[in-house]
């Protein structure tokens, strides 16, 4: 990765209104996504009841990745960066790979919800807290272990590893589509037959969240995925000037904003935690009157001080 210095040019030349729009968009997107996803992280970590549930651990894992993705746009979106072979001011795919962590996490989260609804006895016995945490850790270890191997090997071997990663990703996307359809069918039929209870509401809420999140993820990420396949298998893939002007990459990175937004929208418990632990504290205005010899206290303040002194 090139060192951060003044020799790295900006991503746009500011010669047209479009360049100004692209630059402002990346600044706003990086700030908003990092704040929103970071708020979800704080909300989950700061609430014991949320940390005790497996589904929120998967939300935590993706939200950490989304926070880092938002922060990475301050470099990928504002400076002239081109990942790939050859690379220009690149990060050896370290920053773009945050989205790869989400791909793996969503897959584990879908299987988690599937077993929780369809096989509750198996789920309660084998899907333990440690297993969920290990699954979240595996998403990070697998993604960056493959990336490390890819960066160590020569370019000829690295391209083969990258092609293998694309093929693996294709299989994961197919599985995700199948699981999304399966979970939608479950949400429509099986849960309607269960008697009303808090457990049913929790299952229904978590199912709808994961279904909507995965549908949004596939919608935003598939154009980039198709373009990558075309560039590897044919010569008809679309080439962009840099990461900031890569429309497909912009769509894929938008998941860093849409995913935590769907979490907050779909889960009242998470929304309450985020509001109480983050946004309410940030929005609180506590005006403090500064007393000095140039500012005289009001009559009410003098009476209040006198009353407290008399009570003592």
PLY file of the C-alpha trace (Angstrom):
ply
format ascii 1.0
element vertex 312
property float x
property float y
property float z
element edge 311
property int vertex1
property int vertex2
end_header
0.00 0.00 0.00
1.35 3.38 -0.94
2.18 5.65 1.99
-0.29 8.39 2.69
1.33 11.59 1.52
0.68 14.57 -0.69
1.91 12.70 -3.80
-1.33 10.69 -4.00
-3.72 12.70 -6.19
-7.38 13.09 -5.46
-9.91 10.83 -7.13
-11.39 13.58 -9.33
-10.03 16.65 -11.09
-12.89 19.02 -10.17
-13.28 20.04 -13.80
-17.01 19.35 -13.95
-20.03 19.40 -11.63
-19.99 15.59 -11.73
-16.53 15.52 -10.13
-17.71 17.77 -7.31
-20.79 15.60 -6.79
-18.71 12.40 -6.64
-16.31 13.89 -4.09
-19.07 15.27 -1.86
-21.00 12.00 -2.11
-18.05 9.97 -0.85
-17.46 12.34 2.06
-21.12 12.19 3.10
-21.34 8.44 2.56
-18.19 7.67 4.55
-19.34 9.83 7.45
-22.95 8.61 7.51
-22.19 4.90 7.15
-19.43 4.97 9.78
-21.67 6.82 12.25
-24.73 4.64 11.66
-22.92 1.30 11.67
-20.80 2.42 14.60
-23.97 3.32 16.51
-25.26 -0.22 15.96
-21.97 -1.60 17.30
-22.20 0.55 20.43
-25.89 -0.27 20.89
-25.29 -4.02 20.80
-22.13 -3.98 22.92
-23.75 -1.72 25.49
-26.92 -3.81 25.96
-26.60 -7.13 27.76
-29.91 -8.51 26.52
-28.85 -7.96 22.91
-25.42 -9.49 23.40
-27.06 -12.62 24.81
-28.88 -13.35 21.53
-27.10 -15.08 18.67
-28.73 -13.05 15.93
-27.38 -9.81 17.34
-23.87 -11.24 17.34
-24.11 -11.65 13.57
-25.46 -8.09 13.37
-22.49 -6.96 15.44
-20.05 -8.69 13.11
-21.50 -7.10 9.98
-21.78 -3.71 11.67
-18.09 -3.75 12.60
-17.30 -4.55 8.98
-19.67 -1.81 7.77
-18.05 0.73 10.09
-14.62 -0.10 8.70
-16.00 -0.02 5.14
-17.37 3.46 5.73
-14.04 4.64 7.12
-12.19 3.06 4.18
-14.12 5.28 1.75
-12.16 8.25 3.10
-9.24 6.71 1.21
-10.82 4.67 -1.59
-13.34 7.35 -2.51
-11.34 10.54 -2.03
-8.00 9.53 -3.56
-6.93 8.08 -6.87
-6.91 4.39 -5.95
-7.16 1.41 -8.27
-7.18 -2.09 -6.81
-6.29 -5.11 -8.90
-3.50 -6.10 -11.25
-1.80 -3.73 -11.82
-2.58 -1.69 -8.73
-2.35 2.08 -8.37
-2.08 3.44 -4.84
-3.87 0.25 -3.83
-4.28 -1.39 -0.45
-3.65 -4.98 -1.60
-7.44 -5.48 -1.35
-7.27 -4.99 2.43
-9.94 -2.28 2.52
-12.33 -3.73 -0.09
-12.22 -7.12 1.67
-14.32 -5.77 4.53
-17.30 -6.44 2.28
-16.15 -10.04 1.88
-16.54 -10.49 5.63
-20.18 -9.51 5.26
-20.74 -12.10 2.54
-19.59 -14.87 4.85
-21.43 -13.48 7.87
-24.74 -13.25 6.02
-24.38 -16.87 4.98
-23.85 -18.04 8.57
-26.70 -15.80 9.75
-29.07 -17.36 7.23
-28.21 -20.87 8.39
-28.59 -19.70 12.00
-32.13 -18.44 11.38
-33.00 -21.53 9.34
-32.08 -23.94 12.14
-33.64 -21.68 14.79
-37.03 -21.85 13.06
-37.07 -25.24 11.35
-35.06 -27.28 13.85
-35.37 -25.57 17.25
-34.30 -28.64 19.29
-31.16 -29.08 17.23
-30.53 -25.34 17.40
-30.83 -25.06 21.18
-28.55 -28.05 21.69
-25.74 -27.48 19.18
-25.77 -23.82 18.14
-24.13 -22.47 21.26
-22.81 -19.04 22.06
-19.25 -20.18 21.45
-20.18 -21.62 18.07
-21.70 -18.32 16.94
-18.66 -16.32 18.08
-16.36 -18.82 16.36
-18.41 -18.47 13.15
-18.05 -14.68 13.25
-14.30 -14.98 13.87
-13.99 -17.50 11.03
-15.42 -14.93 8.59
-12.54 -12.59 9.35
-9.83 -15.25 9.51
-10.86 -16.94 6.25
-11.21 -13.67 4.32
-7.85 -12.24 5.32
-5.99 -15.54 5.32
-6.89 -16.01 1.64
-5.97 -12.37 1.02
-2.59 -12.80 2.73
-1.79 -15.88 0.67
-2.87 -14.03 -2.47
-0.57 -11.08 -1.69
2.44 -13.26 -0.87
2.34 -15.39 -4.01
3.60 -14.20 -7.41
1.14 -12.43 -9.66
0.56 -15.51 -11.83
-0.37 -17.59 -8.79
-2.26 -14.75 -7.15
-4.57 -14.44 -10.14
-5.42 -18.14 -9.81
-6.20 -17.68 -6.12
-8.33 -14.67 -7.01
-10.20 -16.70 -9.63
-10.78 -19.41 -7.02
-12.13 -16.75 -4.67
-14.52 -15.52 -7.35
-15.75 -19.06 -7.94
-16.23 -19.61 -4.21
-18.10 -16.34 -3.99
-20.34 -17.41 -6.83
-21.25 -20.60 -4.96
-21.96 -18.59 -1.81
-24.23 -16.20 -3.71
-26.20 -19.13 -5.18
-26.59 -20.61 -1.68
-27.67 -17.23 -0.35
-30.37 -16.93 -3.01
-31.66 -20.42 -2.22
-31.64 -19.76 1.53
-33.40 -16.42 1.08
-36.24 -18.08 -0.82
-36.39 -20.83 1.80
-36.52 -18.36 4.67
-39.23 -16.34 2.94
-41.39 -19.45 2.57
-40.82 -20.25 6.25
-41.79 -16.74 7.28
-45.00 -16.91 5.27
-46.27 -20.32 6.37
-44.64 -21.91 9.39
-44.73 -18.94 11.72
-48.38 -18.25 10.94
-49.29 -21.64 12.44
-47.56 -20.97 15.76
-49.58 -19.51 18.65
-48.86 -15.89 19.56
-45.89 -15.57 21.89
-42.79 -13.46 22.44
-40.63 -16.24 20.96
-42.72 -16.20 17.79
-42.34 -12.43 17.51
-38.58 -12.73 17.94
-38.30 -15.42 15.26
-40.49 -13.45 12.88
-38.55 -10.25 13.44
-35.16 -11.91 12.93
-36.37 -13.74 9.82
-37.70 -10.64 8.15
-34.56 -8.68 8.98
-32.22 -11.28 7.48
-34.45 -11.72 4.40
-34.61 -7.99 3.68
-30.91 -7.49 4.39
-29.86 -10.33 2.08
-32.20 -9.17 -0.71
-30.79 -5.65 -0.46
-27.24 -7.06 -0.33
-27.75 -9.16 -3.46
-29.41 -6.30 -5.33
-26.55 -3.89 -4.62
-23.67 -6.33 -4.92
-24.66 -8.51 -7.91
-23.76 -5.90 -10.61
-20.21 -5.73 -9.27
-20.09 -9.52 -8.98
-21.22 -9.98 -12.61
-18.69 -7.41 -13.83
-15.86 -9.20 -11.97
-16.83 -12.51 -13.58
-16.92 -10.92 -17.03
-13.49 -9.37 -16.54
-12.00 -12.72 -15.47
-13.65 -14.91 -18.10
-13.95 -12.49 -21.04
-12.65 -9.13 -22.17
-16.02 -7.40 -22.06
-15.98 -6.28 -18.44
-16.38 -2.58 -17.68
-13.20 -0.74 -16.68
-13.30 2.39 -14.51
-10.76 5.13 -13.90
-10.48 4.43 -10.17
-12.45 3.12 -7.20
-14.21 6.44 -6.68
-15.77 6.37 -10.15
-16.48 2.63 -10.13
-20.28 2.61 -10.17
-20.48 -1.10 -9.32
-18.14 -0.69 -6.34
-20.17 2.30 -5.16
-23.33 0.18 -5.25
-21.63 -2.65 -3.37
-20.26 -0.31 -0.70
-23.73 1.15 -0.19
-24.48 -2.00 1.81
-22.43 -0.44 4.60
-25.24 2.10 4.96
-28.32 0.08 4.04
-27.54 -2.93 6.26
-27.31 -1.09 9.62
-30.29 1.04 8.59
-32.36 -2.12 8.05
-31.16 -3.47 11.41
-32.32 -0.35 13.23
-35.58 -0.20 11.28
-36.46 -3.87 11.73
-35.56 -4.40 15.39
-37.34 -2.26 18.01
-34.98 -3.52 20.73
-31.91 -2.49 18.75
-33.49 0.82 17.82
-34.20 1.59 21.48
-30.63 0.64 22.46
-29.08 2.81 19.74
-31.31 5.77 20.64
-30.66 5.55 24.38
-26.94 4.78 24.26
-25.84 6.87 21.27
-28.19 9.33 19.64
-29.99 10.57 22.72
-26.72 11.26 24.50
-25.27 13.01 21.46
-28.39 15.12 21.03
-28.71 16.10 24.68
-28.16 19.80 25.19
-26.98 20.68 28.64
-26.61 24.44 28.79
-24.37 25.47 31.63
-24.33 29.05 32.78
-20.84 30.39 33.19
-20.52 32.72 36.13
-17.90 35.40 36.14
-17.50 38.88 37.44
-18.85 40.19 34.14
-22.04 38.09 34.22
-24.53 38.63 37.01
-26.69 35.68 38.09
-30.43 35.99 37.71
-32.83 36.54 40.61
-34.01 32.92 40.45
-30.42 31.65 40.66
-29.68 33.86 43.67
-32.80 32.61 45.47
-31.88 29.00 44.65
-28.37 29.41 46.07
-29.70 31.12 49.18
-32.28 28.40 49.75
-29.70 25.61 49.43
-27.38 27.44 51.84
-30.17 27.86 54.40
-31.09 24.16 54.17
-27.53 23.18 55.01
0 1
1 2
2 3
3 4
4 5
5 6
6 7
7 8
8 9
9 10
10 11
11 12
12 13
13 14
14 15
15 16
16 17
17 18
18 19
19 20
20 21
21 22
22 23
23 24
24 25
25 26
26 27
27 28
28 29
29 30
30 31
31 32
32 33
33 34
34 35
35 36
36 37
37 38
38 39
39 40
40 41
41 42
42 43
43 44
44 45
45 46
46 47
47 48
48 49
49 50
50 51
51 52
52 53
53 54
54 55
55 56
56 57
57 58
58 59
59 60
60 61
61 62
62 63
63 64
64 65
65 66
66 67
67 68
68 69
69 70
70 71
71 72
72 73
73 74
74 75
75 76
76 77
77 78
78 79
79 80
80 81
81 82
82 83
83 84
84 85
85 86
86 87
87 88
88 89
89 90
90 91
91 92
92 93
93 94
94 95
95 96
96 97
97 98
98 99
99 100
100 101
101 102
102 103
103 104
104 105
105 106
106 107
107 108
108 109
109 110
110 111
111 112
112 113
113 114
114 115
115 116
116 117
117 118
118 119
119 120
120 121
121 122
122 123
123 124
124 125
125 126
126 127
127 128
128 129
129 130
130 131
131 132
132 133
133 134
134 135
135 136
136 137
137 138
138 139
139 140
140 141
141 142
142 143
143 144
144 145
145 146
146 147
147 148
148 149
149 150
150 151
151 152
152 153
153 154
154 155
155 156
156 157
157 158
158 159
159 160
160 161
161 162
162 163
163 164
164 165
165 166
166 167
167 168
168 169
169 170
170 171
171 172
172 173
173 174
174 175
175 176
176 177
177 178
178 179
179 180
180 181
181 182
182 183
183 184
184 185
185 186
186 187
187 188
188 189
189 190
190 191
191 192
192 193
193 194
194 195
195 196
196 197
197 198
198 199
199 200
200 201
201 202
202 203
203 204
204 205
205 206
206 207
207 208
208 209
209 210
210 211
211 212
212 213
213 214
214 215
215 216
216 217
217 218
218 219
219 220
220 221
221 222
222 223
223 224
224 225
225 226
226 227
227 228
228 229
229 230
230 231
231 232
232 233
233 234
234 235
235 236
236 237
237 238
238 239
239 240
240 241
241 242
242 243
243 244
244 245
245 246
246 247
247 248
248 249
249 250
250 251
251 252
252 253
253 254
254 255
255 256
256 257
257 258
258 259
259 260
260 261
261 262
262 263
263 264
264 265
265 266
266 267
267 268
268 269
269 270
270 271
271 272
272 273
273 274
274 275
275 276
276 277
277 278
278 279
279 280
280 281
281 282
282 283
283 284
284 285
285 286
286 287
287 288
288 289
289 290
290 291
291 292
292 293
293 294
294 295
295 296
296 297
297 298
298 299
299 300
300 301
301 302
302 303
303 304
304 305
305 306
306 307
307 308
308 309
309 310
310 311
